[in-house]
Amino acid sequence: MANVCLVCGKGEVTGNNVSHSNLKTKRVWKPNIQRVKALVNGEIKKINICTRCLRTNKVSRAV
């Protein structure tokens, strides 16, 4: 499953783990993506959406 929200475009972000001795190693933060049934242009589709968009009702879920 792709780690990209279809509503807001939120995706993976990269950065560094920084230890106490200031050593740096690469790491990735992944968004909380859920696959839900939603109404898109009048038809029901399964889409990948982040929980922030789901919580703020940017998409109407299909019942």
N, C-alpha and C positions, 0 to 999 in steps of 0.2 A: 504494500500500500504506500502510495506517495505521501510524504510528510509535508504536504502543502495544503493550506486551507483554500477552498475554491471561492470563498467570499472575500476574505481580506488579503489573501496571498501570503499569510504568515508561514514561514518555513524554518528550516534548520539554521542555527547560528553557530559559528565556530569561535573558539577562543582558546585560552590557556588555563590549565591547572597550574597554580603557583604554590610550591611547597614552602615550608618554613625556611628552608635554606635558599629560597628564591630560584629553584630549578623550575623550568617551564616545560610542560608537555601539552600537546594539542588535545582538545576535547570538543564535544558537540552538545548543544542544547537542542532538544527536539520538542516541538509543540505538541500539545495534547489534542491529537486529531481523532475524531470519531466518524464512523461511517453511519449516516442516518438517511432515512427516507424523508424527502422533502418535496414540496410543491415548487417546481421550476417551470415557468411559462405555462402554467395550467396543467402540467402532467407530473406524475410522481416519478422521481428519480432517486437513486442512491448516490449521495455525494459525500465527499470528505470535507468536514468542517471542524474548525477548532472549537473548543468548549467555550471560549469567550464569545464568539459569534452566536453559538447556540444559546448561551445564557442571556444575551442581550436581544434575542428574538430578531436577528437580522434575516432569518430564514423561517418560514412557517413549516413546521413538521407535518408530515402526512399521518393521518390517523388510521 
